Amino acid sequence: MTYVLQGFLNIFHPITLFFMIIGVSWGILAGALPGFGAT
């Protein structure tokens, strides 16, 4: 059971990390764009 869980972690950890990076950069862009539009 632990081997299966480890396999899932090895597969999904890069994907979750990728989505975390996308989410953070999207949040920064969403926060910055209205500021650029106002100026």
N, C-alpha and C positions, 0 to 999 in steps of 0.2 A: 504493500500500500504506500509506503514512504517513497519507494522508487517511482511510482506513478505520479505522486505529488511533486517530487523533485523534477520529473520530466515536464509537468505542467508549468512549474515555476521557471524552468529553463526556457520554455517556449514563450510564456506570456510576459516575463519580466522585461525583455527588450521592447515589447509592444506597449506595455503600460508606461515605461519610461519615455517612449516616443510620444505617446499621447499626452503625458505630463508636460513635455517640452512644448508640444503644440498648444496645449491649454494655456501655459504661462505666456508664451509669445502672443497668442491670440488675445489674452487679457491685457497685455501691455499695449498691443495695437488698438484694441477697443477703447482703452483709456486715453491713448495719445491722439487718436484721430479726431475726436470732438474738440480737443485743445487746438489742433492744427486748423480745424475748420473755423474756430472762433477768432483766431488771429489772422 
